[in-house]
Amino acid sequence: GADRGGMVFGVTGGGGAVLGEEAWCLHTLTLSVVLPPNQPPFVVTLDEVELVHFERVQFHLKNFDMVIVYKDYSKKVTMINAIPVASFDPIKEWLNSCDLKYTEGVQSLNWTKIMKTIVDDPEGFFEQGGWSFLEPEGD
């Protein structure tokens, strides 16, 4: 991906994605993802986000993936793939500045199955530790 003055590039739904620099500087409450020319921009309002999970976070890889989990558990998660690893720390810092919880791991997870488990029994999910399964072992 090209560098356009602080913008971060990845891929969502088979198209290009940009996390706009205005989000970093102005602490806006939206995370905007721009798709290919014939598709409308995809915008996530941070108030709707439960947490962000980073996948394929490994030192030898050039890219990582980001999964956006919504507070409405029946809503399908949004995956942004192939974000350059140089963007990892800036994104984490930005999420911290927005008070958004994030987790990270080395593997890709089956989010359809995870979200079905939560929707089927939300109380049971949280009784069994909720999102703690996303935390690295031994933390």
Steps between C-alpha positions, in 0.01 A plus 500: 500500500606854429555749779268798476603721790399292798233284341500128568414248231346155524236288325138447602251285314740457209554874452746764614471660842631827637495613860498875449757727661221725628410218737852505647529877534153618590397200710180468300244243604496320169743257345455533127590234250499588131412226253566482124355782286161344423418424866390751764738579789465274800485688830501351849375714787720426800201511736381178331831316553546253785864419430763469229703182462826484303575168328818356346716725722846347457844657471589339166178601321471826304123531556236434763120488502255700710158374610235746621248342741179695554299547820209355304623140501254400227684733260770336289855602598698716256838367391772722358778286358861559402568820696873582483675416828638856523143611578461266798627730776327815365167313483544367855587849627194641323274230649643580845429870448138409418476268805426202276600154622722299268661157510751328276599149400704303249218301343187576300184408688162368387296812576174360362520217755613730784217748443241218472619367838452845654158563341379152605600550865634849585480445877688170476765662280574770757477257794777300332727805477357683200770644277783378727562209261644759258767610749849350461574205730649590835405869496 
